[in-house]
Amino acid sequence: MIQANSTLRKKYLNRSSRIGVMLPAMKRITVLLVDDHTIIRQGLRLLIEADGDIEIVGEAKTGREAVQMATTLRPEIIVMDIAMPLLNGLQATRQILKTLPLTRILILSAHSDPEYIEQVVKVGAMGYLVKQSSGEIVADAIRQLHKGKSFFSASIAKYLKKDFLDSPDGIGLRKKSATELTTRESELLQLIAEGHVNKQIAGELGISIKTVEKHRQQLMNKLNIHDIAGLTRFAISTGIIENSIQSTTTGSGAGV
């Protein structure tokens, strides 16, 4: 009797194994990682892919690279840092969602200031985590966004509930900037604040130096700021660049 039971069990296991081979592989959530620090991208990849239901399909180190890779790879989720050279995460998010409106973007940043939170909501990101979050929380946030839900760190969610979700008009953003910059103006401002000269900006944006000069003057007139130091301070105060980025660039930006 024991032998018979053992034989039946083996037959059952063998049959289960054959069935298992025939079952389709589980579809994994495709993710693009965007951060200018290689060690952070590598760490996130290890933590996020640990459970096997999420696949990192690409890594980008600048916002501009993220826009290009998103268009090519079409990931379901993008985990995006805010502070990056050439094009920050907020502007990259805006550009990506214009082309790929179904892509869901999770901001992962060291900053949790109200100004950053408001801008993240404005550009259309569905989640915002601080970088102190554990790998398990990041992975869970990715799964929630994949289901069409939003996901925010506790402190950020508390702020949103008070100043965004509970606002009378339901629109939030209680402190709207008096001057709204276009995507191109924000790109130009970031490059100027990072110390790039007109020739470098023209190459980066794929436009002529004369066009850069025209946009530059329009930007200064719009903001009523007519020196590079002032533009840099404005870029830092509005979260377009971090205070530390300026010190890592070369050149004062005064040349053409």
N, C-alpha and C positions, 0 to 999 in steps of 0.2 A: 504493500500500500504506500509506504514511504517512497519507494522507488518510482511508483506510478505517478505520485504527486510531483516528484522531482522532474520526471520526464515531461509532464504537462507544463510545468513551470518553464522549462527550457524552451519548449515549443512556443509558449506565449511570448517569452522574451525575444526569441528569434523573429517572431511575427511582428512584434512591436518595433524591433530594430528596422525591419524592412519597411514598415509603414513610415517610420521616422525619416528614412532616406527620401521617401516619395513626397513628404510634406514640403511645401514651398518655404524658402528662407524668409525670416521675419524682415519686413521692410524697415530699414533704419531711417531715423530723422537726419537729414543732411544739414550740416552746419558749416559756415564760414567763420573763422576766427580772425578778428582784426585788432591788432595791438602793435605798437612800435617796439615793444620789448620782447625779444626772442624767448627769453626764459619764461615769461608769463604765458606766451602762446604754447610753449612746450608743456608747461605744467598743466594748463587747462586741457590740452589734448589728452594727457594721461588720465586726468580726473574724469573728464566728461565721457570718454569712450570706455570707461571701466565696466559699465553694465551691459554693453553690447548693443543697446537699442539706438545709439547715436553715433553717427559717422562724421568725422571732420573731413570735408572734401577739399579744403584749401585754407591757406593762411595769408593774410595781407598785413603789411607793416605801415601803410599810410592809408589815409582816407581815399586818395585818388586810386591807389591800387585796389582798394576794396570795391570801388564802383566798377572798375574794369572786370575784376574777377567775379563779382556778383552777376554781371551781364552774361558772362561766359558760362559759369557753373550753375547759376540759378538755384542756390541753396534755399531750403525751406526756412531756415533760421540763420540770422547773422548776429554773432556776439561782438559788439563794437565798443571800443574805448572812445572816449571823447577827445582827449588831448593827444593829437598826432600832428607831425609836420606836414606841410604842403596843403593838406585839406583835413580839417578836423572831423571828428565822428558825427557831429550834428549836421554839417553840410553834406557829408557822405551819405548819411541817412536820408536826407531830403532828396538827393539826386537818385539814390537807389529806388526809393519808393515811388518816384515819379515814373520810372521805367518798369519797376517790378512791384506793383501795389500789393500783391498777395504775399510777398516776402515779409516775414516778421522779424523785427529787430529788437534785440535785447542789449541795452546799454550796460556796460560793466566799467565803472569808473571809480577813481579814488575820491571823487568829489560828491558831496550830497548837499551843496548849497542850494537854496531856493531858486536862484537864477538858473542854475544848471537844470534843475528838475523841470522848471517851467519851459525851458527851451526844448528839452527832451520830449515833453508832451506835445509841444507845438509842431515839431517836425514829424511826429507820427510813430515814434517808437512805442512798442507795446509793453516793455518791461525796463526796469532800472534797478540794478544791484550795485552795492558798493563792493570794492575789491576785497574787503575783509570777509566776504561771504565764503562759505565752504564749497567744495566741489560738488557735494550732494545737492546743495541749494541751487547752484548754477544749473546742474543737470535737470533738477525738478522744474526750474523756471523755463528751460528749453522745452520740456514736455508740455507745460501748461500753455506756452505760446503756440506750440504746434496744434493744440486743441482749440485755438482761437481765443484763449483767455489772456488777460494781462497778469503781470507778476512784478511786484515791487518789494524792495527791502522794507522791513517794518517801519523804520523811521521815515522813509520816503512815502510809504502808503499813508502814514498818519498825517503828514503834511498835505498830501493830495486830498485827503478826505476833508481836511479843514479848509483849505484854500482853493481847492479845485473842484472836487466832486460836490461839495456842499454849497458852491457859489450859487446865488439866485438865478443866474442865467444859464447855469450848467456848462458854461464855456470855460470858466476858470481863468487862469493867467491874470490875476488881479493887477499885476504891474506890467502893463504892456509898454514896450519901448516907444517913445514918441517918434522915433525914426526907425522904420523897418527897412532893413537892407535886403536887396535882392541876392540871389545865390551868387551871381558873378561879383557883386560888390563885397560880399563876405569872403569869397575866395581871394579877391584882390587885397582886402584889408589884412587877411592872415599872412599873405606872402610879404606885404610891405612890413608888417610888424615883426616878421621873422628875419628881416634884414635883407631880403632879396632886392636887387636893383631892377630897373625897368627891363633890361635885356633878358635877365633871368626869368622874370615874370612872364614876358612875352613867350619865351620858349616853353615854360611850364603850362601856360594856358592855350598855346597854339594860336596866338594872335600877334599882330604887328606891334612894334614899339610905340608907334603913333597912337594905336588903339589903347594901349596900356596908359599912355599919358592922358588921353581923353577920359578914360574911366577913372583914373587917379584924381583928376581935377574935379570930376563930377562927385566922387566920393567925398573929397575934402569939402566941397561946397555943401553937400547934403548934410554932413555932420557938423559943418562950421568949425572944422579943425584943419589947420593949414600947416602943420609940421609933423614930422614922422614920430617924434616923441609923444605928441598928443594922440596920434592914431594908435600907437602902441599901447598907451595907457587905456584907451577906449577898448581896444581888442582884449586886453587882460580883464578889464572890469566887466565885460559882457560875456566872458568865457570863451571867446573865439580862440585865444591861445592861453597857455599857462605862463605864469611869470618866469618860470625857469627856461622856457623855450628860447626867449630872446637872447639869453646869455650863451646859448650853444651855437648860435649862428654867426657867420662871419660877415663883416661889412656893416656899415652903418645904415645903408639903404639910401644914402643921400645922392649916390651917383646915378647915372642913366646908362 
